[in-house]
Amino acid sequence: MRYFQDEAAFNEEMKTVKQILERKGYVLESDHVYAKTTKYSDALEDIKDWLLGNGYEGELSSIGNCYGGIAVYSLYDSNRVSIETMTKKTLVEAKAEYNS
């Protein structure tokens, strides 16, 4: 692992990330805090490595968006969800964070 330090905690959290990804095809920051870490290449690689090494099959990508100085990030399976859809979803999430 390059970014995350506590392997046991990471493994437990990643089980949740995998479930969300399998159900929705994407993980927003409002779904799980690890979505925010995908802005860091080392964290994204840790997450991808774990998912692909633990039975997830898909094409994993990350995208961020911002509104009013608020940036949000997400992890998504580009075989299931388009980049256009994720651009919209991250913008909606950024606006919601800005307005909260």
C-alpha distance (Angstrom), angle and dihedral (degrees) to the residues before:
residue distance angle dihedral
M1 . . .
R2 3.75 . .
Y3 3.80 105.9 .
F4 3.79 109.7 19.2
Q5 3.80 118.1 68.0
D6 3.81 107.6 -169.3
E7 3.79 104.9 65.2
A8 3.81 95.6 -173.3
A9 3.81 92.8 52.1
F10 3.81 90.8 43.4
N11 3.81 91.5 53.0
E12 3.81 91.8 50.9
E13 3.81 93.8 47.1
M14 3.79 91.5 46.6
K15 3.80 91.0 58.1
T16 3.79 87.2 62.0
V17 3.81 92.5 44.9
K18 3.81 89.9 51.8
Q19 3.82 92.1 50.5
I20 3.80 91.9 51.0
L21 3.80 91.9 46.4
E22 3.80 92.1 49.1
R23 3.80 91.5 48.8
K24 3.81 100.8 42.2
G25 3.80 106.7 15.4
Y26 3.80 90.6 -124.2
V27 3.80 142.7 52.2
L28 3.80 120.6 -143.1
E29 3.79 125.7 -168.6
S30 3.80 88.5 -103.4
D31 3.82 87.9 58.0
H32 3.80 97.7 49.0
V33 3.80 136.1 -9.0
Y34 3.82 91.8 -126.4
A35 3.82 89.5 72.5
K36 3.80 87.6 71.8
T37 3.80 91.7 55.3
T38 3.82 91.8 60.1
K39 3.80 87.5 85.5
Y40 3.82 85.7 76.7
S41 3.79 114.0 73.6
D42 3.82 93.6 -144.3
A43 3.81 91.8 52.2
L44 3.80 91.6 46.8
E45 3.80 90.4 51.3
D46 3.82 91.5 49.2
I47 3.80 90.4 50.9
K48 3.81 94.4 45.6
D49 3.81 92.2 46.4
W50 3.80 91.8 51.1
L51 3.80 95.0 46.1
L52 3.79 95.5 46.6
G53 3.81 90.5 42.7
N54 3.80 91.2 51.7
G55 3.76 100.9 52.4
Y56 3.79 104.7 -82.3
E57 3.78 111.4 140.3
G58 3.76 116.7 -163.8
E59 3.77 146.0 82.8
L60 3.80 107.0 -80.4
S61 3.79 121.6 -153.9
S62 3.77 137.3 162.5
I63 3.77 130.2 -140.9
G64 3.77 134.6 179.9
N65 3.76 133.3 -162.3
C66 3.77 135.8 -179.3
Y67 3.75 141.3 -151.6
G68 3.78 127.6 -177.8
G69 3.80 91.5 -8.5
I70 3.81 93.1 -51.3
A71 3.81 113.9 121.1
V72 3.79 124.0 -163.1
Y73 3.78 131.0 -176.6
S74 3.76 136.8 -159.5
L75 3.77 142.6 -172.0
Y76 3.78 117.4 -137.4
D77 3.78 144.0 169.9
S78 3.80 106.5 -118.1
N79 3.81 89.9 -160.1
R80 3.81 88.1 65.3
V81 3.81 106.4 26.7
S82 3.79 128.5 38.0
I83 3.77 124.6 -126.7
E84 3.82 88.0 -120.7
T85 3.80 90.8 57.7
M86 3.80 91.4 47.8
T87 3.79 91.4 48.1
K88 3.81 88.5 56.3
K89 3.81 94.3 43.7
T90 3.81 93.4 50.4
L91 3.80 91.1 47.2
V92 3.81 90.8 51.9
E93 3.80 89.3 49.1
A94 3.82 92.4 48.4
K95 3.82 90.7 50.2
A96 3.80 90.7 49.0
E97 3.81 91.5 51.0
Y98 3.80 90.6 47.0
N99 3.80 91.8 51.5
S100 3.80 95.8 45.6
